[in-house]
């Protein structure tokens, strides 16, 4: 209090309401007035206040300079009308389509292949404000009579067409036997590439942002909500696609859009549809084992703490740490003692209780999130159909959800045992391969550091080289210990770690960690130069690119807040590595899938986890598929250093790693 006396007095002064100020007030001016809805709509759109933008969207016509043009939407239920529409599509330069189904389109939602949904109708638009909805549910000659003519145009690669959320469209049309071809634009994927940090990609919002195209408004009589929204989606897609395509060209994103993201969407759907077979017996056995371990840990934690408490309660854990005087002193935003993983890891270096709590949390997560929860997510076919999301991460990486199979821990023995529960069909094998040290190889490529390039070009042990050059390890004994440390440092530096973070990770002082980083930069000067140059370019442009052109905006790079700015700088430095890594994996997925199809393999890709691809194949194909997998992954792209990917074969996912 003595040290902050001036601050206390200032705070009191700021908090005191002054009643002696002479203010001239006209009370009538303070009365609530009707808002300027057009001005409010424009402001809320600029600020990306999504809910308020929708609330004031009726004023959008004021901004776009005119009334809503009459919509020419119609429902087709007769064969003759459909055939006339289809003939006209052959003369159209480009058209938009949408597929009606129970699952929502847009907003970045990804369609789960296991949901059992199918197309209820297809809407097609060739001109602004015009849309034809083909009602498959009520087609006069039955659904089959409409499928053939629709397939003639939707599955024709010569006809250029656009859609919003291609993966969803593929999923809904698959039960009808229609596989879309000639899709040159997906407004969802285009919008994501242009702004990967945007929270939502609703088509109505994208259309307004692209040039003022408005939604279709309320559902008129004679239409259902699903039918009307499908017609609207086809109309808005057709109007928006060419605008977004122009922006894609301006930003230099055409190659990554047309050669990577668009062809990847159908592959992701096929992977979702395939899913992964699960052995529930393995999960039950592991769940029982974890339960026993948690009971043992609970008793030990209570013994060390001196009393019982809710181990899963951050509040109660904080109270116990305070009672034992082993708190870090850090507080949460609500003023409670922080019990975050980073804080507990710091305390665990000196105290037993935080170490035990960390272990408890890890085992509890394995049990609740995986061994106990996964059985409930198994479909009728005995397989889990996780969703692979293409438009979620800022770096371009794919994500997994419902359930998230990418987060199964593989660094612990128990985490790896969960993978043992994923098994191929009878008579089949799993084949997996992941890139060896992909991030470090990319670091060598983007930094052009001579030492790092030399190590990978000679197939040298990069961690041993770092141990010798940075930590001066000479004897075999020194090299063994220093290599373990060097491995941590190599990967930490690749992600722009700071002295504090490194000190926490390896258990040394911040001063020692700073010296390690300085010595590292002195050895790998190209890496140091790269770390300094990237934030400068990010401040200049406001974004960073992967080596294949993918953009990641860095909004906080010029922020006045030092912490925000520092975090933005780390994001900027990470992007050329993380973004390029995701690009390479996606290209590898496409090459592997193409090779399997070209060589008429029955094998199918079933999962992607970071730098790893998992394939299920008949046992007779396993060796050949393993060779294809390694070959195509290693030749996916050409860098200044070679890529390495060694494939493994097993009777479950864990076994593929040997």
N, C-alpha and C positions, 0 to 999 in steps of 0.2 A: 504493500500500500504506500509506504514512504517513497519507494522508487517511482511510483506512478501518480504522485499527488496532483501534478499539473493535469494529467489526463483525466483524473477523477473529477476535478473541478470543471474541466471543459465538458465532460459528459453530462454533469449535472446541469450546466448552463444550457446545453443543447436540448435536454429533456424537459426543461421548464417552459411552460406556456407563458408568453409575454402578454399581459393584459393592458399594458400602458401604451401600446402602439396606436397612433392615429391613422385609421384606415377609412377611406371613403368608399362605401359600399352602396350599390344599387341592388336591392334584394330581388327585383324583378329579373335582373340578369343572371341570377343564380338558380332560377327556376329550371326544372328539367324540360328540355325541348326535343322535338322530333329530330332524330339524327339525319344527316345527309347520307342516305343509304348508298348512293353511288360512290361518294368519296370514302365512306367507311369500307365498302367492298374492295375498292382499289388498295387502300392501306393494308387491310387484313391479308390480301393476296400477296402483297410485297413482303409482308412480315411472316408469311407462311403460317398464319393462324388458321389451321384447317377447319376447326369447328365453326369459328366465327365467319370464315369465308363462305361456308355452306349456308349459314344462317342468313347472310346478306346476299346470297347468290341471285335473288330475284331482281337485284339492281344491276346485274351484269350487263344488261342491254344498254344501260346508260354509258357504260365504259366502252362497249364495242360499237357504239354509234348507230344503233338502229333497233328495230323490233325483231323479234325472233321470226325468221322466215317460216312459212307453213311447212310442216313436215309431210313427206310423202312416204309414209310407212304403210306396208300392207302385209297381210298374211296369205301365204300360198298353201292350199290344201288340194289342188287339182293337178293332175299329171301334165295337162296341156300348158298350164301357166308356168310350171316348173321347167318344162322343156323350152319354152320361149325365153325364160330367164337365162337358162344355161347357154343357149345359142348366142345370146347377147354378150356373154362373158368372154367368148372367143375373140370378140372385136374390141373388148375393153383393154386399155393399156395397163391398168392396174386396178384392183378392187380389194375391198376389205371384207373380212368375214368374222363372225363370232359364233360360238357354240353355246347353246343353252343347256344348263345342267343344274343340279342342286348345289354344287360347290360354287362359291363366289369367284368371279374373275376380278383381276386387277388388285390394287392395293398391295401388290407384292406377295399375296398369298400363293402358296405352292400346293398343287393338287396331290393328295396322297393316292397312289395307284391302288391301294387296298380299299378305298372308300366304296367301291362298287357302283359308282356313278356312271351314267352313260348319257349320250346326247339325247335331248328331248326335242331339239330343233336346231336349225342352222340359219343364221341371218347373213345376208350378202348385200353390200352397198357398192354401187359404182359411181355415185354422185353425191355431193353434199346435200344433206337433208332428205335423201332417198334411201330406203332400206326395205328389203323383202325378207320376211321371216318364213322359212319352210317349216311347217308344223308337222314334225314326224309323228307325234302322238295321235294326231287326228287327220292324217293324210287319207284321202278318200279311198285309195286302193291299197291302203296298208303301208306300213313303214318301208317294207322291202321295195315297193314301187318307186320310192323317192331316193333310196340309197344309191342305186346304179347311176342315175344322172348326176347326183351330187358327187359321187366318187370320180366321175369323168372329169370334173373340173377341180375338185379339191386335191385329188391325187395326181394331177397333171403338172409335171415340172415345167412345162412350157408356158403356163399361165402365171403371171406375177401377181402375188396376193399378199396381204398383210393381216395380222391378227394381234390381239393384245393377250399375251401369255400363251405362247406356243405350246409349252409343255402341257398345260391344262387342256388345250384344244386336242392335242394328240391323244391324251388320256381319255377324253370323252368320246372321241371318234373311233378309238380302237375297238370297242365292242361291236361297232357296226362294220368292221373290216376296212375302214378307210384310214389310210396313212397319208397325211397332208404332204404334198411336194410343191416346190416352187414358192415357198414362203420366203419372200425377200426381205420382209420387215416384221419385227415384233416390237410394238411400241413400248411394252414393258421392259424388254432387254435394252432397247435403245435409250430409254429414259434412265435406266440404271447405269449404263456406261457413261452417260453424260453427267450424271450426278449421283455417284454411288453412296453418298452420305445422306441422301434424302430418306425420310422415315417412311413415306408411303408413295405408291405409284398408281393412284386411282386414275382411271382413264379420263373421267370427266375433268379432273384437275389438269392432267397433261394436255388435254385438248384446249382448255382455256389458255393455259400458259403458252401453247404453241401458236395461237393466233386468234383466240377469242371464240372458237367453236363452243356452242352451248349444249348442255344436256337436253334431253327430250322432255323433261318436266314430268308432270303427273301422268299416271297410267290412264288412258282413255277407255271408254266402254268398249267391250269386245276383245280386250287384250288382258292377259294375265301379267303380273309384275315380271315374271321370268321372260316372257315373250317380248315385252316392251323393252326391257333392259338389254336383251340380246340384239334387238334391232338397233337400239341406240348405240351399242358397243360397235357394231359393224360400221355404222355411219361415222362415228367419231374416230374409229381406227383409220378408215379410209382418208379422212380429212387430216389426221395428225401424222400419219406415217411419213409422208413426203417431207414434212417440216422437220421432223426429228432426223430423218435420213440426211437432210441438208446440213444439220448441225453435226451429225456424226462425221460427215465429210470435212467440214470446217475444222473439227478438232483432231483430224487425223486418226479416227477410230474405225475406219471402214474395214480394215483387215481383221482386227480383233472381233468386230461385230459379225461379219459375214463368214469368216473362216473358223471362228472359235465358238462364240456364244450361240449363234443361231443353230448350227449343226449339233451342238451339245444338248440342247433341250430335249429332242426325241430320245437320245441315249439315256439321259437322266430318267425319263419316264420308264424306259425298258428296265432300268436297274431297280426302280421303285416297284415295278410290277413283279419282277423276279423275287425280290426280298431275300431273306436269309432264314434257313431252317434252324430250329432251336431244339436242343435236348433239354427238356425241363427237369430231367433227373439230375443232370449236372448242376443246374441252378439250385435245386432243392438241397442237394448235398452241400454246396458251397454256402448257401444261406444258413444252414444248420451250423456249419463250422464258424461262420462269422458271428452268429449269435453267441456261441460259446466264448469266442475271443472278446466280444463286447462285454459279456458278463465278467470275465476275468479282469478286463481293463477297468470296468466300473468299480469293482472292489478295490483295486489298486489305487485308483484316483481318490476314492473316499478315504482310504487309509492315509495317503500322502496329504490330502487337504485337511484331514482331521474332522470332517463332517460330511454329511450327505447334501447334495444339491443337484439341480437339473443340469446335467452336463451339456445339453443342447441349448441351454438358455444363455445367450451372450451376457445378459444382465447379471445372472447369478454367477457365471464364471468370473466376470469382472469383480464382483463383490468378494469372492473367495481370494482372488489374486491380491486385492487390496488388503484383505485381512492378514495375508501371509507376507505383506510388504514386498511382493515381487511384481508389482505393476510397472509397466514401462513409463507411465505418466501420460501417455497419449490418450486423448479423449475423442469420442464420437461427436457428431454435430449436435447431439442432444445432451452432451455433457457427461455421458457415461464413460467408464474406462473401456478403451478399445481392446477387443479380443480378436481382431482380425488375424488371418493366417500369418501375415507378415510380422505382426507384433508378437504372436506366439512363437514363431520361428526364432525371432531375436531373443526372446526370453528363454527358449529351450536350450540355448547354448550354455546357460548357467543353472537352470532349474529343471527338476524332474517333472513337476506337475504340468507345465505347458507342453512338454514333449509328449506326455501321456494323453493330454487332451487333443493334440494334433492327431495322434495315432487313432484315438477313438473316433474323431470326426471323419477320418478317411475311411475307416472300416464301416462306420454307420452309413456313409454315403454309398459305399459299394452294396450294402445290404438293402437299403431303402430304394435307391434309384435303379439298381440293376437286378440283383438276385431275387428280390421280392416283387419288383414292378414289371419286369420284362414278361413273365408268363401271361399277365393280363393283356399284353399287347400282341400276343400271337394270334394270327388270323385262323380262319377255318382250314386253311391249307397247311397249317403247322409252321408257317413262316412269319417273320416280322417284316413289315413293309415300311421301313423308315423313309421319311421324305428328304429329298436332296434339294436344298434351296439354292437357287442360282442368283438371287438378287437381294442378298442380305448383308454380306460383309463389305466393308469399305475397300478392302484390298483385292477383291475378286475371288477370294477363296470360297469354295462350296461349303455349306453348312448342312448339318443333319438334324432332324427334329422328329418328334413323335414316333419312336424315341430317338434321342441323340446318341448314335452309336460311335460318333467320332471322339467322344469324351471318355470312353472306357479307358481307364489308366493302364498303361502297359509297362511302366517303370517298376511296378511292384509285383511280387510273385502272385498275390491274391488278385490283383487287377488283371494280370495275364490269364489267370485261371478262368475268368469270366469268358474270355474268348474261346475257351475249350467247349463252351456250351453251343457255339455256332458250328453247325455241321452241314456237309453237303448231302444231297439226296443219295439214296442207296445206289451203289455202283458208280458214284462220282467222287471226285477229289476237289479240294480247294487248292488253288495256286495263287500265291501272292508275291508281290515284289514292291519294294520301296526304294526311292533314290537314296544313295549313300551321300550324306553330307551336302545335300542340295543347296542349303543356304550358304555354306562356306564356299562352295564352288561358284555360286552366283556372286558372292562378295569378291572373290578373286577376279571374276569377269568384269564386274562394274567398276572396280577400283583400279584395275590394271596394275595391281601391286606385283612387282617382279618376284619377290620371295614367294608369295602365295601362288602365283601362276606357275612358278617353277616346281613347287611341291606337287601340285595336282597334275601337271603335265608329265612329271616323272613317276606318278603314282606313289609318291612318298607319303609317309604318315604325317599328316599336317599337325596333329597334336604333339607328336614326338619332336617335330621340327620346332614348334613353338616352345616346347619344354627346353630344348637346347639353346635356342636363340634368345628367348625372353627371360627364362629362369636359370640359364647357365647350368643346366643339368649335364653332367659328364659321365659319371659311373652308371652302370645298369640299375643300381639301387636308387640313385638320385632320379634317373630318367623315369622309373616306374611310378614314383610318387609325383614327380613334377608333371608327367603326362596326364594324370588324372585331373590335376589342377588346371593344366593348359587346356584340356577339353572344355571345361566349364567356362574358362575365360574366352576361348575362341567363339563359342556360340553366344556368350553374353555380349561380346563386342559387336557381333553381327547385328544385334538388336539394340545397339547404342546405349548400353547400360552405363549408369553413372557410378561414381565411387561408392555412394551409399548402398545402392542396389547390389553391387559386387561384394561389398563387405558383408552384407546379410547372407548372400548366397554361399560364400565360401568360409565364413566365420573368421574374418580378419578385421582389423581396424579400418576406419575410413581412410586414414592417412596411408596405410599400407595398400589399400585398394587403389587409391589414386596413383601411387607409384607403379603398381602393376599395369594400370592403363597407360600411363606415360611411357613405360618401358615397351609396352606392346606397340604403341604408335611410333616409337623410335625405330623399332624393328620393321614394322609394316607401314612404311611412310605413305604408301598409296592409300591405305585404309584411312589413315589420319586425314589426308587431303580430302578424300571423299566425304568424311564425316563433317568437315568444315564447309565444303562447297554446296552440299545438298540443301541445308537450311537457307543459304543465301539465295539459291535459285527459287526455293519455295516462297521466300518473302517477295521475290520479284514477280513471280507468276501467280502465286496463290494456290498452286497445286504442284504435285510431283507425278512423274510417270514411271511405269514399269519399263523394262527394256523393249517391250512389244507395244508400248504406247498407251497402256491403260492409265487412266487419270484417277488420282485421289486428291480431292480438294483438301487443303490444310487451313481451315478457317481461323485457327487460333495462332497462326504463325506470327502475326504482328500485334498480338494482344499486349496491353500494358501490364497485365498481371504476369509476373515472372514465372510462376508455376504453370500457368496455362501455356505460356510461350514455350517453356522447356518441354512440356508434354507434346506440343505440336512439332517441335524440332525432332523429337524422337520418332514421331509418326512419319515425318518427312523422310528421315534416314531409313526407316524400316521399309517404306513402300517399294523402292527399287528391288529389294530382296524378297519381301513377302508377295508383292504383286507379281513379280516375275516368276516366282515359285509357283503361284497359282496358275499362271498362264501356261507354264511348262507342263504341269500336271494335266490341265485340260487338253492341251494338244496331244499329250501322250494317250489320254483316254480315247480320243478320236482315232488316233493311229492304231492303237491296239484293237479297238472295235472294228475298224475297217479291215485290218489284217485277218481277224478271226472270221469275218464274213467272207472276205476274198478267198480264204483257204478252206471255206466251207466247214468250219469247225462248229460243233454243237455247243461249244463252250459259250458262257455268257458272263459278262461283267456284273457283279452283284453289289459291290461296295467300293467307295473311295474314302480313305481317311488320311487327310493331309497329303503326304507324299507317297502313300501306299495305295495300290490297286489290288482288289481281290476278285478272283475269277472262279466260277464253278464249272467243272468240265467232267465229261465221262472219263473214267479211269484210264481207258485206252488212249485218250487224247492228252493226258496230263503232261507227259514229258515234252511233247511237241508244243503244247500251249505255253509251258514254262519258257521254252526257247523263244517263242514269238513274243511273249510278254517282255522278257529282258531286252530282246533286240529292238522292239518298237519303242520302249521307254528310253533306251540309251541313244536312239537316233531321232528322238522326237524333235530336237532342235540342235543347232550347231553353236557352241560357245567357244570361248578361247581355251577352255579346259574340258576334258571329256566328262560325260555323265556316266555314272555307274548304277546299275540296278540288278541285283541278284535275286532270282526267283526261287521260292521254296514250295514244296508240295506236302500236303498233309491231309489227315482224316478229320481235322477240325481247324478252326482259324488259328489257334495257338500253335499247332504243330507246324504250320507253314514257316514259322520263324526258327525251326530247328530246336 
